[in-house]
Amino acid sequence: MDATDLPDVRALCHELIRQQADTIREARRRIEQLEHQVELLLRRQYGPRSERLDPDQLRLFADDKPEEGEADIPEPQPEAEGSARRRAWQQRGRQKLPEDLPRHRIEYELSAEELSCPDCGRLRVKIGEELSEQLEYVPSSLHVIVHARSRYACRACQEHVAIAAKPPQPIDKGLAGPGLLAHVITSKYGDHLPLYRQEDILARHGVVLSRATLCGWMARSAELLTPLYELMVERGRASNGLPHEWRAPG
């Protein structure tokens, strides 16, 4: 290349630089537009209700023809019917309390002075009552069962002592009754309440039981419930309603 070609090369370089500058400028504009669309979509999907936008607003930023390689943004799925029904249920007024809950009736009566009519002084008669329900919680409580086994003996022979039998217990000679064992197991595995927290709860009731004792109770209960577990597994394997086939390992 000689010196006479330099002006032409310089002009070509300037033209290429201008084209690249235009390309960069258009790319930056497109990036800002896409970032804004992503922000609007995130606000529409996850933002508070007051900040959500109309889907038609996104069309303001759409080009007449989508560029090559751009995927269509999927529309969010409509809310499940069950979720909408639950939210509608929560937004309504106070719901009626379940009929199967125990009711403890507390009656309120007028005093002797209040029964007198303020005009004529005669005693007013009952014409009805006004009912209102209040939901209350009674904390769980502990109580002690005293097993009194009567003993009998022959007065004449002074021997042959007999004692009444006690029903079989989950843990022979154990401190915990079946209800307490069920509560400890359900609290740990059903309510995810660790044993150390159950230890503190029992202590608030005035009963000191270590978590080691509670753990021993669960181990003994597991041994007691093993036949029931094996029966459930056997029936489960014999059932045809399972989504997969039970097979032996290996």
C-alpha positions in Angstrom: 0.0 0.0 0.0 1.5 3.3 -1.0 0.8 6.8 0.3 -1.9 7.5 -2.3 -4.1 4.8 -0.8 -4.1 6.3 2.8 -7.0 8.7 2.4 -9.3 6.0 1.1 -8.3 3.7 4.0 -8.8 6.4 6.5 -12.3 7.1 5.1 -13.2 3.4 5.3 -12.0 3.2 8.9 -14.1 6.2 9.8 -17.1 4.6 8.2 -16.6 1.3 10.0 -16.2 3.2 13.3 -19.5 5.0 12.7 -21.3 1.8 11.9 -19.9 0.1 15.1 -20.9 3.1 17.2 -24.5 2.9 15.8 -24.6 -0.8 16.5 -23.4 -0.4 20.0 -25.9 2.5 20.6 -28.8 0.3 19.3 -27.6 -2.7 21.4 -27.5 -0.5 24.6 -31.0 0.8 23.8 -32.3 -2.7 23.4 -30.6 -3.9 26.6 -32.2 -1.1 28.6 -35.6 -2.0 27.0 -35.3 -5.7 27.9 -34.1 -4.9 31.4 -37.2 -2.7 31.9 -39.5 -5.4 30.6 -37.9 -7.9 33.0 -38.4 -5.5 35.9 -42.1 -5.1 35.0 -42.6 -8.9 34.7 -41.0 -9.5 38.1 -43.1 -6.8 39.7 -46.2 -8.2 38.0 -45.5 -11.8 39.2 -44.0 -11.2 42.7 -44.7 -7.6 43.7 -47.4 -6.3 46.0 -50.8 -6.0 44.6 -50.7 -2.2 44.6 -47.5 -2.3 42.4 -48.8 -4.9 39.9 -49.4 -3.7 36.4 -51.8 -4.4 33.6 -50.4 -7.0 31.1 -51.2 -4.5 28.2 -48.5 -2.2 29.5 -45.8 -4.6 28.4 -47.0 -4.2 24.8 -45.9 -0.6 24.8 -42.3 -1.8 24.8 -42.8 -4.6 22.1 -41.5 -4.0 18.6 -43.6 -4.6 15.6 -41.5 -7.7 14.7 -39.5 -9.6 17.3 -35.8 -10.0 16.7 -34.4 -13.3 15.7 -33.5 -15.6 18.5 -35.9 -13.9 21.0 -38.3 -16.4 22.8 -41.8 -15.4 23.6 -42.2 -14.5 27.3 -44.8 -17.1 28.6 -47.9 -15.7 30.3 -48.1 -16.5 34.0 -50.4 -19.4 34.8 -53.8 -18.4 36.4 -54.1 -18.9 40.1 -55.3 -22.3 41.2 -59.0 -22.5 41.9 -58.3 -23.9 45.4 -56.1 -21.0 46.3 -58.6 -18.4 45.1 -61.3 -20.2 47.0 -59.2 -20.2 50.2 -58.4 -16.5 49.9 -62.1 -15.7 49.3 -63.0 -17.7 52.3 -60.5 -15.7 54.4 -61.8 -12.4 53.2 -65.4 -13.1 54.2 -66.8 -12.4 57.6 -66.5 -14.4 60.8 -67.0 -18.0 60.1 -69.2 -20.2 62.2 -67.4 -22.4 64.7 -67.4 -26.1 64.1 -70.4 -27.9 65.6 -68.3 -30.8 66.8 -66.4 -28.7 69.3 -67.4 -29.1 72.9 -69.7 -26.3 74.2 -69.5 -25.1 77.8 -72.6 -23.0 78.5 -72.3 -20.1 81.0 -75.6 -18.5 82.0 -76.0 -14.9 83.1 -79.1 -13.9 85.0 -80.4 -10.6 86.2 -80.1 -9.8 89.9 -83.2 -9.4 92.1 -83.0 -5.6 91.8 -82.6 -5.8 88.0 -85.6 -8.0 87.6 -87.9 -5.3 88.8 -89.6 -3.3 86.1 -88.6 0.4 86.3 -92.1 1.6 85.5 -94.5 -0.7 87.5 -92.1 -2.4 89.8 -93.3 -5.9 88.9 -90.9 -8.8 88.3 -90.0 -9.2 84.6 -90.3 -12.6 83.1 -87.8 -14.4 80.8 -88.8 -14.1 77.1 -85.6 -15.5 75.5 -81.9 -15.3 75.5 -79.1 -13.8 73.5 -76.4 -16.2 72.5 -72.8 -15.4 71.5 -69.9 -17.8 71.0 -66.3 -17.3 72.1 -63.5 -19.6 71.0 -61.2 -20.5 74.0 -58.1 -22.7 74.4 -57.5 -25.0 77.3 -53.8 -25.8 77.7 -52.9 -29.5 77.8 -52.6 -30.8 81.4 -51.1 -33.7 83.2 -52.9 -35.9 85.7 -51.9 -38.9 87.7 -53.7 -42.2 87.4 -53.6 -44.2 90.7 -53.9 -47.9 90.0 -55.5 -49.4 93.2 -55.2 -53.2 93.0 -57.2 -54.8 95.8 -55.6 -57.6 97.7 -57.6 -60.4 99.3 -56.6 -63.1 101.8 -58.3 -65.9 103.6 -59.0 -64.7 107.2 -59.2 -68.3 108.5 -56.0 -69.6 106.8 -54.1 -66.3 107.0 -52.7 -67.0 103.6 -53.6 -67.5 99.9 -53.3 -63.8 99.1 -54.8 -62.7 95.8 -54.4 -59.4 94.0 -56.5 -58.0 91.2 -54.8 -57.9 87.8 -54.0 -54.6 86.2 -54.6 -54.1 82.4 -51.5 -54.5 80.3 -49.5 -51.3 79.8 -47.4 -50.2 76.8 -44.3 -50.1 79.0 -44.4 -52.7 81.8 -43.7 -50.9 85.1 -43.2 -47.7 83.2 -44.2 -44.2 84.4 -45.8 -43.0 81.2 -49.4 -43.9 80.3 -50.5 -44.6 76.7 -51.9 -41.1 76.2 -48.6 -39.5 77.3 -46.6 -41.8 75.0 -48.8 -40.9 72.1 -48.5 -37.2 72.9 -44.7 -37.3 73.0 -44.4 -39.3 69.7 -46.9 -37.1 67.9 -45.3 -33.9 69.2 -41.9 -34.9 67.9 -42.8 -36.5 64.5 -46.1 -34.9 63.7 -45.5 -31.4 65.2 -41.7 -31.3 64.8 -41.3 -30.5 68.5 -37.8 -31.6 69.7 -37.5 -33.6 72.9 -35.6 -30.8 74.7 -38.5 -28.5 74.2 -41.0 -31.1 75.4 -38.7 -31.4 78.4 -39.2 -27.7 79.1 -42.9 -27.9 78.6 -43.3 -30.8 81.0 -41.1 -28.9 83.5 -43.6 -25.9 83.4 -46.3 -28.4 84.5 -44.1 -29.3 87.5 -42.9 -32.7 86.1 -39.2 -33.2 85.6 -38.5 -35.7 82.9 -35.2 -35.7 81.0 -35.0 -36.0 77.2 -33.1 -39.3 77.7 -36.2 -40.7 79.4 -38.5 -39.4 76.6 -36.1 -41.0 74.0 -36.3 -44.3 75.9 -40.1 -44.1 75.8 -40.1 -43.7 72.0 -37.7 -46.6 71.6 -39.9 -48.9 73.6 -42.9 -47.7 71.8 -41.2 -48.4 68.4 -40.7 -52.0 69.6 -44.3 -52.2 70.6 -45.6 -50.9 67.3 -43.3 -53.0 65.1 -46.0 -55.6 64.3 -48.4 -52.9 63.2 -45.7 -51.3 61.0 -44.9 -54.7 59.4 -48.6 -55.3 58.8 -48.9 -51.8 57.1 -45.9 -52.6 54.8 -47.4 -56.0 53.9 -50.8 -54.5 53.0 -49.1 -51.8 51.1 -47.1 -54.2 49.0 -50.2 -56.3 48.3 -52.2 -53.2 47.2 -52.6 -52.5 43.5 -53.1 -48.8 43.9 -49.4 -47.9 44.3 -47.9 -45.8 41.5 -44.8 -48.1 41.3 -44.1 -51.7 41.8 -42.5 -52.9 45.0 -39.4 -55.0 44.4 -36.9 -56.6 46.6 -33.5 -54.9 46.8 -31.1 -56.1 44.2 
